[in-house]
Amino acid sequence: MSSAPPVAVTATTEIIRDVRRTRANVSYTEAARAAGLRPFILPVLAPQDADAMLDGMAGLILTGGEDVDPAHYGSAPHPALGDVHPGRDAFELALVRAARHRRLPTLAICRGVQIMNVALGGTLVQDLPSERPDGIAHDGRWDRDARVHGLRVTAGSRLAEAIGAIDVTTNSMHHQAIARLANGLVAVAHAPDGVVEGVEWNGDDWWMAGVQWHPEELVGTAEDWDRALFAAFAAAVRERAVSSRGASAPRS
């Protein structure tokens, strides 16, 4: 495991047994490890710590969790806005910008793709059921590994190449989604109701893929799509790790 490239995995804080603790779902670290990576959990820190916390990392996974505070994109809170985490928002907004500056391979998942969009200047739909009432259900009482709706991926996109398909079925556990897409991002996957389910950076200078579903919960299913997504991310991370070692090697 020592030779596996290290990746940072974001976390939240939660009161567990009366103590405030750093928490991340094990499914993220297990999926990363299965892809040949060495995951490190990042605690929620001050935004000025974000860049330094990526030192030595070859990749970044932005995980799911709370709603993003709409104040970050200039909107008033919707009545159906869920829990927000101001400290996590501030830290992860800074992480995204630091990862972009470093061109650090980044996989953004669910809330992760939302914070990515906001960090780069986009906005969010705060509550799909009330703001898009004619859409399909994106959250419900189903198992986390249940594939509940299809989506179409743009042929030739980085995401399509990563998962090896353009028509897939995914799980779904979100009530927010991308509204106005940030500059630099391209929407490359959509649900049948038009909700953006996947984005990527529009150039070759940064490997970044963001998905609205939870692939880390699906790597143990029969379909290969989600394992392939983590494998593609891991390949970009390994390439980054190799190039970083070459850049830091002493000259003879």
C-alpha positions in Angstrom: 0.0 0.0 0.0 2.9 2.4 0.6 3.5 2.8 -3.1 -0.2 3.7 -3.8 -0.6 7.4 -4.6 -2.2 9.5 -1.8 -5.5 11.2 -2.2 -7.3 13.6 0.1 -10.9 12.8 0.9 -13.2 15.6 2.4 -15.2 15.0 5.5 -17.8 16.7 7.7 -18.3 17.2 11.4 -21.0 15.6 13.4 -22.1 15.1 17.0 -21.7 11.4 17.7 -22.1 10.1 21.3 -22.1 13.7 22.5 -18.8 14.6 21.0 -18.1 16.7 17.9 -16.2 14.4 15.5 -14.8 14.3 12.0 -16.8 11.9 9.9 -16.6 10.5 6.4 -18.5 7.5 5.0 -16.3 4.4 4.8 -17.6 3.8 1.3 -15.4 6.6 -0.1 -12.2 5.3 1.3 -13.0 1.7 0.4 -13.7 2.7 -3.2 -10.5 4.7 -3.4 -8.5 1.9 -1.9 -10.0 -0.7 -4.2 -8.9 1.5 -7.1 -5.3 1.4 -5.9 -5.2 4.7 -4.0 -4.2 5.6 -0.5 -7.0 7.8 1.0 -6.4 10.4 3.7 -9.4 12.0 5.4 -9.2 15.8 5.6 -10.8 17.4 8.7 -12.8 20.6 8.3 -10.2 23.4 8.8 -10.0 27.1 8.2 -10.0 28.1 4.5 -6.5 29.5 4.7 -5.3 25.9 5.5 -6.8 24.4 2.4 -3.9 24.8 0.0 -1.4 23.4 2.5 -3.6 20.4 3.2 -3.1 19.3 -0.5 0.7 19.2 -0.1 1.9 15.7 -0.9 -1.5 14.7 -2.3 -1.9 13.4 -5.8 -5.7 13.7 -6.0 -8.8 15.0 -4.3 -12.2 13.4 -3.7 -15.0 15.9 -2.8 -17.6 13.9 -0.9 -21.4 14.2 -0.3 -23.2 15.7 2.6 -25.0 18.9 3.6 -26.6 21.5 1.4 -24.4 24.4 0.2 -25.3 27.7 1.8 -27.0 29.7 -1.0 -25.3 32.9 0.3 -22.2 31.7 -1.5 -24.0 32.2 -4.9 -26.0 35.2 -3.9 -29.4 33.7 -3.2 -31.8 33.7 -0.3 -32.4 30.4 1.5 -35.3 28.3 0.1 -37.8 27.1 2.7 -36.8 23.5 1.9 -33.1 24.2 2.4 -31.5 21.5 4.5 -28.7 21.6 7.0 -25.7 23.7 6.0 -22.2 23.6 7.4 -20.6 27.1 7.2 -17.1 25.8 8.1 -17.2 23.0 5.7 -18.4 25.3 2.9 -15.6 27.7 3.5 -12.9 25.1 3.6 -14.1 23.2 0.6 -14.6 26.3 -1.6 -11.0 27.0 -0.8 -10.0 23.4 -1.5 -11.6 23.5 -5.0 -9.8 26.7 -5.9 -6.5 25.3 -4.6 -7.0 22.0 -6.5 -7.8 24.0 -9.7 -4.6 26.1 -9.2 -2.5 23.0 -8.7 -4.3 21.1 -11.5 -4.8 18.3 -9.0 -7.0 15.4 -10.3 -10.4 15.8 -8.7 -13.4 13.6 -8.4 -16.5 15.5 -7.1 -19.4 13.5 -5.8 -23.0 14.7 -5.1 -22.5 17.7 -2.8 -18.9 17.7 -4.2 -20.1 18.6 -7.7 -22.3 21.3 -6.2 -19.5 22.9 -4.2 -17.3 22.6 -7.2 -19.9 24.5 -9.3 -20.3 27.2 -6.7 -16.6 27.6 -6.1 -16.1 28.3 -9.8 -19.0 30.8 -10.0 -22.1 28.7 -10.7 -25.4 28.4 -8.8 -27.7 25.7 -7.6 -31.3 24.6 -7.6 -32.0 24.6 -3.9 -34.9 22.1 -3.9 -35.8 20.0 -6.9 -39.2 18.8 -5.8 -40.6 22.3 -5.4 -38.6 24.1 -8.1 -38.8 21.3 -10.7 -42.1 19.6 -9.8 -42.5 17.9 -13.1 -39.1 16.2 -12.8 -38.4 12.6 -11.7 -37.7 11.7 -8.1 -34.0 12.2 -7.2 -34.3 11.3 -3.5 -36.4 8.6 -1.9 -36.7 5.7 0.5 -34.5 3.3 -1.4 -31.2 1.6 -0.7 -28.0 3.5 -1.2 -26.9 1.0 -3.9 -30.3 0.9 -5.7 -30.0 2.1 -9.3 -33.2 4.2 -9.6 -33.0 6.2 -12.8 -31.1 6.4 -16.0 -29.0 9.1 -17.4 -27.3 9.9 -20.7 -23.6 10.8 -20.9 -22.3 12.9 -23.8 -20.3 10.6 -26.2 -16.7 11.5 -26.4 -16.6 13.2 -23.0 -14.1 12.5 -20.3 -16.9 11.0 -18.2 -18.1 8.7 -21.0 -14.6 7.5 -21.6 -14.1 6.9 -17.9 -17.2 4.9 -17.3 -17.2 3.2 -20.8 -20.8 3.9 -21.6 -23.2 6.7 -22.6 -26.5 5.2 -21.1 -26.3 4.1 -17.5 -28.5 3.7 -14.5 -27.5 5.2 -11.2 -28.5 5.7 -7.6 -29.8 9.1 -6.5 -29.8 10.8 -3.1 -30.0 14.5 -3.6 -32.6 17.3 -3.6 -30.3 20.0 -4.9 -28.6 20.2 -8.3 -26.7 22.5 -10.6 -28.6 25.5 -12.0 -26.3 27.9 -13.8 -23.1 26.1 -14.8 -19.8 27.8 -13.8 -17.4 29.0 -16.4 -15.0 26.3 -17.3 -17.3 23.5 -16.6 -19.2 21.5 -19.2 -22.4 19.5 -18.5 -21.8 16.0 -19.9 -24.5 13.9 -18.2 -28.2 14.5 -17.7 -31.1 12.7 -16.1 -34.3 12.2 -18.2 -35.8 15.4 -16.7 -32.8 17.4 -17.8 -31.1 17.7 -14.3 -27.3 17.9 -14.7 -25.8 14.6 -13.4 -22.2 15.0 -14.6 -19.7 17.8 -15.4 -16.1 18.0 -16.3 -13.5 20.7 -16.9 -13.5 22.0 -20.5 -9.8 21.7 -21.1 -7.0 19.1 -20.9 -5.0 21.0 -18.3 -7.1 19.6 -15.4 -8.6 16.2 -14.9 -11.8 16.9 -13.1 -15.0 14.9 -13.2 -18.1 15.6 -11.1 -21.1 13.4 -10.7 -24.4 14.0 -9.0 -24.9 10.3 -8.0 -22.9 8.2 -5.5 -20.5 5.9 -7.4 -18.7 4.9 -4.2 -21.9 3.0 -3.1 -22.0 1.1 -6.5 -18.5 -0.2 -6.9 -19.7 -3.6 -5.5 -22.6 -4.0 -8.0 -22.5 -6.1 -11.1 -22.2 -3.2 -13.5 -18.7 -1.9 -14.1 -19.5 1.8 -14.7 -18.7 3.1 -11.2 -15.6 0.9 -10.7 -14.4 2.3 -14.0 -15.0 5.9 -12.9 -12.8 5.3 -9.9 -10.2 3.5 -12.0 -10.1 6.5 -14.4 -9.6 8.9 -11.5 -6.9 6.6 -10.1 -5.1 6.6 -13.5 -5.1 10.4 -13.5 -3.8 10.4 -9.9 -1.0 8.0 -10.7 0.0 10.1 -13.7 0.1 13.1 -11.5 2.1 11.3 -8.8 4.7 10.2 -11.4 5.0 13.7 -12.9 5.3 15.2 -9.4 8.1 12.8 -8.5 9.9 13.6 -11.7 9.6 17.3 -11.1 11.1 17.0 -7.6 13.9 14.6 -8.5 17.4 16.1 -8.1 19.2 16.9 -11.2 22.5 15.0 -11.9 
